[in-house]
Amino acid sequence: MRYFHFRRNRRVALLLLLVVTWISITSYTRESERQTLIQNYLLDNQWLLTANDNNLVGKRNQSCVHPNLPLWNTEIENHITFVDQVRCSKEPDWVYTGNGRFYISLSAVKKHGEIKCSYQPIVNENEEFKILDPHYPMLNGSTLVSDAFKVSCTASNGNKYSNMHACIAPQPSRMSRDYSPRSENFNVLMLGLDSVSRHMYMRLLPKTHKYFTEVLGGSLLEGYNIVGDGTTQALMPLLTGKRETEIPETRRGKAGARYVDELLEFIWKRYEKKGYVTQWAEDTPESSAFNLRLLGFKTQPVIHYMRPFYLASAQSKSIFSFLFKNQYCFGSKISYKIYLDWLKEGLETNKANNFFSAGFISEYSHNNNRDLMLIDKHNVQFLKYLKNHNILENTFVIVMSDHGLRYGSFRMTEQGKLEERMPYFGVYAPKRFRTKFPVKYKALVENTKRLVVPSDIHKTLLEIIDEKGEETERSVYSLFSPIPETRTCSDAGIDAHWCACLKTQSVSVSHPNIIASAQKILSVINEMLEDFTSQCYSLSLQKILKAASLETDTNVLKFKRSADRDGRVADLSDTLDPVFVHYLVTFETVPGSAVFEASALMNVKTGHISAREKEISRLNSYNDAPKCVEKSYPALRPYCFCR
């Protein structure tokens, strides 16, 4: 009996050993694969290791200074998960749409023989969708009668095709006749993503960011700050100029609640009155900004509305498609491409008209940003399309998010909290606007450093069509006029726990952290001079003239979550300790008595200090000191003291 138990226990032990070994090997393999993916990603995007989008030195006179956070380090890397590319059906869609018409693909006919299709319009009915009776047969070239449809086709070889499609049907009856299209008018195109901070956008959509800012010359608003919790608190003031707390009741289940469009005039209605064609899309209709907690719209808000398509397609999605990781596919297309193609089709179908087209996509980023990588190339392709078809000549393009991540492990860190308050917001001003209104464009560029909130964007959108908004108690500014450097979160109506502005305090010039920061900054300067020591002296610290610390406000660190469903009550029970401190240091060097002002970022837990060239500013004149390099290496003029 003992022998039997011994053998049985030995088998169990051996089995456990095999399981543990298998888990260890699998974990090691996965981690190795992950590290390989990270290395390859950084090879393609090396600028992430050194780039930063917020120069504290350039904002030293501002009342509000947002933190200068790292885009990439080991800690951030641990919160990044890489995903495989989505592979949809290799069989191309049998039907397509364009210029208001329905078409059967010639390649599908060649492959399968004659194709006959039944077309069922999908329409909006009280913020729900309704599928109408079928049109049969739907002939090639037929006029579309709805902005979404369900199609079923049968080929002569017996093969079948069934799918839902978003499209743009002619809607002449909904367009204003008071204004005719004008070539001098400016169009607006807005591409929104849910839960993406400025920093996370740059990390996970690096190609989009680089193309938008460097190729197109779009302006990134470094001081854009949220005003409340969640998407509704971000989009309502942007689209209406009003905050949810400033209007009568619109919440579901509340006595006397009314539809949002009964109380508010959305920006697209102002554009429609000027003769513009309007589009609006939200890809998660069950949780959209104005329908989850609020009652939604009483009448269809825009001329072309993608909600019926998303409602119908959400109902048809199968649990099995989710399990097999192709939940993003509709036939041969990824869902994000369907959205971009819908916007594009709107521009092409209504190209004789001015347009206000906007969309807000949550599927790839809400609560978890990892799938953002899947859409980077599609964004770039779309922006290239706009450029190559001269649409950008008279079109403002806004690339934006509502807030950063609100949940998850990264959000629980100090940097995650700060990023939540600083969403990505970029504005491309068309060249014709820059030429016609140089003063306004100059203000836009200068305002990229200022504190900006959603209601400022609303006022800007109104100014594009020469309209004015209602007067409010708090300060609201168009991006085309100077925003004061003295603007504070209080001025802009931002509660303290949502304010990402750093708290500034003077620090003794003899403080060890200040001395260490000055030395670190000096080492960066000398690294720039390293290859030129035969011409320029290495610099040494003469004295520190002034120093200040910029830290995260305790109200931000204490904020844990909203204590109510509507995001109006703050839970300030968090006990997170500060990790980052920015030091702004002014010091003098020898030889040459150069005076520099620069910022350094210290991790107070590890003592690690980082500083970058772009955050170093020369304050006094260098005159002839760098004459030995002023022609050959002009970038070294602020730092070089010639031998």
Secondary structure in CASP SS format (residue, H / E / C, confidence):
PFRMAT SS
TARGET T0000
AUTHOR 0000-0000-0000
METHOD secondary structure of the structure
MODEL  1
M C 1.00
R H 1.00
Y H 1.00
F H 1.00
H H 1.00
F H 1.00
R H 1.00
R H 1.00
N H 1.00
R H 1.00
R H 1.00
V H 1.00
A H 1.00
L H 1.00
L H 1.00
L H 1.00
L H 1.00
L H 1.00
V H 1.00
V H 1.00
T H 1.00
W H 1.00
I H 1.00
S H 1.00
I H 1.00
T H 1.00
S H 1.00
Y H 1.00
T H 1.00
R H 1.00
E H 1.00
S H 1.00
E H 1.00
R H 1.00
Q H 1.00
T H 1.00
L H 1.00
I H 1.00
Q H 1.00
N H 1.00
Y H 1.00
L H 1.00
L H 1.00
D H 1.00
N C 1.00
Q H 1.00
W H 1.00
L H 1.00
L H 1.00
T C 1.00
A C 1.00
N C 1.00
D C 1.00
N C 1.00
N C 1.00
L C 1.00
V H 1.00
G H 1.00
K H 1.00
R C 1.00
N C 1.00
Q C 1.00
S C 1.00
C C 1.00
V C 1.00
H C 1.00
P C 1.00
N C 1.00
L C 1.00
P C 1.00
L C 1.00
W C 1.00
N C 1.00
T H 1.00
E H 1.00
I H 1.00
E H 1.00
N C 1.00
H C 1.00
I C 1.00
T C 1.00
F C 1.00
V C 1.00
D C 1.00
Q C 1.00
V C 1.00
R C 1.00
C C 1.00
S C 1.00
K C 1.00
E C 1.00
P C 1.00
D C 1.00
W C 1.00
V E 1.00
Y E 1.00
T E 1.00
G E 1.00
N C 1.00
G C 1.00
R E 1.00
F E 1.00
Y E 1.00
I E 1.00
S C 1.00
L H 1.00
S H 1.00
A H 1.00
V H 1.00
K H 1.00
K H 1.00
H H 1.00
G C 1.00
E C 1.00
I E 1.00
K E 1.00
C E 1.00
S E 1.00
Y E 1.00
Q E 1.00
P E 1.00
I E 1.00
V E 1.00
N E 1.00
E E 1.00
N C 1.00
E C 1.00
E E 1.00
F E 1.00
K E 1.00
I E 1.00
L C 1.00
D C 1.00
P C 1.00
H E 1.00
Y C 1.00
P C 1.00
M C 1.00
L C 1.00
N C 1.00
G C 1.00
S C 1.00
T E 1.00
L C 1.00
V C 1.00
S C 1.00
D C 1.00
A E 1.00
F E 1.00
K E 1.00
V E 1.00
S E 1.00
C E 1.00
T E 1.00
A E 1.00
S C 1.00
N C 1.00
G C 1.00
N C 1.00
K E 1.00
Y E 1.00
S E 1.00
N E 1.00
M E 1.00
H E 1.00
A E 1.00
C C 1.00
I C 1.00
A C 1.00
P C 1.00
Q C 1.00
P H 1.00
S H 1.00
R H 1.00
M C 1.00
S C 1.00
R C 1.00
D C 1.00
Y C 1.00
S C 1.00
P C 1.00
R C 1.00
S C 1.00
E C 1.00
N C 1.00
F C 1.00
N E 1.00
V E 1.00
L E 1.00
M E 1.00
L E 1.00
G E 1.00
L E 1.00
D C 1.00
S C 1.00
V C 1.00
S E 1.00
R H 1.00
H H 1.00
M H 1.00
Y H 1.00
M H 1.00
R H 1.00
L H 1.00
L C 1.00
P H 1.00
K H 1.00
T H 1.00
H H 1.00
K H 1.00
Y H 1.00
F H 1.00
T H 1.00
E H 1.00
V H 1.00
L C 1.00
G C 1.00
G C 1.00
S E 1.00
L E 1.00
L C 1.00
E C 1.00
G C 1.00
Y E 1.00
N C 1.00
I C 1.00
V C 1.00
G C 1.00
D C 1.00
G C 1.00
T H 1.00
T H 1.00
Q H 1.00
A H 1.00
L H 1.00
M H 1.00
P H 1.00
L H 1.00
L H 1.00
T H 1.00
G C 1.00
K C 1.00
R C 1.00
E H 1.00
T H 1.00
E H 1.00
I C 1.00
P C 1.00
E C 1.00
T C 1.00
R E 1.00
R C 1.00
G C 1.00
K C 1.00
A C 1.00
G C 1.00
A C 1.00
R C 1.00
Y C 1.00
V H 1.00
D H 1.00
E H 1.00
L H 1.00
L C 1.00
E C 1.00
F C 1.00
I H 1.00
W H 1.00
K H 1.00
R H 1.00
Y H 1.00
E H 1.00
K C 1.00
K C 1.00
G C 1.00
Y C 1.00
V E 1.00
T E 1.00
Q E 1.00
W E 1.00
A E 1.00
E E 1.00
D C 1.00
T C 1.00
P H 1.00
E H 1.00
S H 1.00
S C 1.00
A C 1.00
F C 1.00
N C 1.00
L C 1.00
R C 1.00
L E 1.00
L C 1.00
G C 1.00
F C 1.00
K C 1.00
T C 1.00
Q C 1.00
P C 1.00
V C 1.00
I C 1.00
H E 1.00
Y E 1.00
M C 1.00
R H 1.00
P H 1.00
F H 1.00
Y H 1.00
L H 1.00
A H 1.00
S H 1.00
A H 1.00
Q H 1.00
S H 1.00
K C 1.00
S C 1.00
I H 1.00
F H 1.00
S H 1.00
F H 1.00
L H 1.00
F C 1.00
K C 1.00
N C 1.00
Q C 1.00
Y C 1.00
C E 1.00
F E 1.00
G C 1.00
S C 1.00
K E 1.00
I E 1.00
S H 1.00
Y H 1.00
K H 1.00
I H 1.00
Y H 1.00
L H 1.00
D H 1.00
W H 1.00
L H 1.00
K H 1.00
E H 1.00
G H 1.00
L H 1.00
E H 1.00
T H 1.00
N C 1.00
K C 1.00
A C 1.00
N C 1.00
N C 1.00
F E 1.00
F E 1.00
S E 1.00
A E 1.00
G E 1.00
F E 1.00
I E 1.00
S C 1.00
E C 1.00
Y C 1.00
S C 1.00
H C 1.00
N C 1.00
N C 1.00
N C 1.00
R H 1.00
D H 1.00
L H 1.00
M H 1.00
L H 1.00
I H 1.00
D H 1.00
K H 1.00
H H 1.00
N H 1.00
V H 1.00
Q H 1.00
F H 1.00
L H 1.00
K H 1.00
Y H 1.00
L H 1.00
K H 1.00
N H 1.00
H C 1.00
N C 1.00
I H 1.00
L H 1.00
E H 1.00
N C 1.00
T E 1.00
F E 1.00
V E 1.00
I E 1.00
V E 1.00
M E 1.00
S E 1.00
D C 1.00
H C 1.00
G C 1.00
L C 1.00
R C 1.00
Y C 1.00
G C 1.00
S C 1.00
F H 1.00
R H 1.00
M H 1.00
T C 1.00
E H 1.00
Q H 1.00
G H 1.00
K H 1.00
L H 1.00
E H 1.00
E H 1.00
R C 1.00
M C 1.00
P E 1.00
Y C 1.00
F E 1.00
G E 1.00
V E 1.00
Y E 1.00
A C 1.00
P C 1.00
K H 1.00
R H 1.00
F H 1.00
R H 1.00
T H 1.00
K H 1.00
F C 1.00
P H 1.00
V H 1.00
K H 1.00
Y H 1.00
K H 1.00
A H 1.00
L H 1.00
V H 1.00
E H 1.00
N H 1.00
T C 1.00
K C 1.00
R C 1.00
L C 1.00
V E 1.00
V C 1.00
P H 1.00
S H 1.00
D H 1.00
I H 1.00
H H 1.00
K H 1.00
T H 1.00
L H 1.00
L H 1.00
E H 1.00
I H 1.00
I C 1.00
D C 1.00
E C 1.00
K C 1.00
G C 1.00
E C 1.00
E C 1.00
T C 1.00
E C 1.00
R C 1.00
S C 1.00
V C 1.00
Y C 1.00
S C 1.00
L C 1.00
F C 1.00
S C 1.00
P C 1.00
I C 1.00
P C 1.00
E C 1.00
T C 1.00
R C 1.00
T C 1.00
C C 1.00
S C 1.00
D C 1.00
A C 1.00
G C 1.00
I C 1.00
D C 1.00
A H 1.00
H H 1.00
W H 1.00
C C 1.00
A C 1.00
C C 1.00
L C 1.00
K E 1.00
T E 1.00
Q E 1.00
S E 1.00
V C 1.00
S C 1.00
V C 1.00
S C 1.00
H C 1.00
P H 1.00
N H 1.00
I H 1.00
I H 1.00
A H 1.00
S H 1.00
A H 1.00
Q H 1.00
K H 1.00
I H 1.00
L H 1.00
S H 1.00
V H 1.00
I H 1.00
N H 1.00
E H 1.00
M H 1.00
L H 1.00
E H 1.00
D H 1.00
F H 1.00
T C 1.00
S C 1.00
Q C 1.00
C E 1.00
Y C 1.00
S C 1.00
L C 1.00
S E 1.00
L E 1.00
Q E 1.00
K E 1.00
I E 1.00
L E 1.00
K E 1.00
A E 1.00
A E 1.00
S E 1.00
L E 1.00
E E 1.00
T C 1.00
D C 1.00
T H 1.00
N H 1.00
V H 1.00
L H 1.00
K H 1.00
F C 1.00
K C 1.00
R E 1.00
S E 1.00
A C 1.00
D C 1.00
R C 1.00
D C 1.00
G C 1.00
R C 1.00
V C 1.00
A E 1.00
D E 1.00
L C 1.00
S C 1.00
D C 1.00
T C 1.00
L C 1.00
D C 1.00
P C 1.00
V C 1.00
F E 1.00
V E 1.00
H E 1.00
Y E 1.00
L E 1.00
V E 1.00
T E 1.00
F E 1.00
E E 1.00
T E 1.00
V E 1.00
P C 1.00
G C 1.00
S C 1.00
A E 1.00
V E 1.00
F E 1.00
E E 1.00
A E 1.00
S E 1.00
A E 1.00
L E 1.00
M E 1.00
N E 1.00
V C 1.00
K C 1.00
T C 1.00
G C 1.00
H C 1.00
I E 1.00
S E 1.00
A C 1.00
R C 1.00
E H 1.00
K H 1.00
E H 1.00
I E 1.00
S E 1.00
R E 1.00
L C 1.00
N C 1.00
S C 1.00
Y C 1.00
N C 1.00
D C 1.00
A C 1.00
P C 1.00
K C 1.00
C C 1.00
V C 1.00
E C 1.00
K C 1.00
S C 1.00
Y C 1.00
P H 1.00
A H 1.00
L H 1.00
R C 1.00
P C 1.00
Y C 1.00
C C 1.00
F C 1.00
C E 1.00
R C 1.00
END
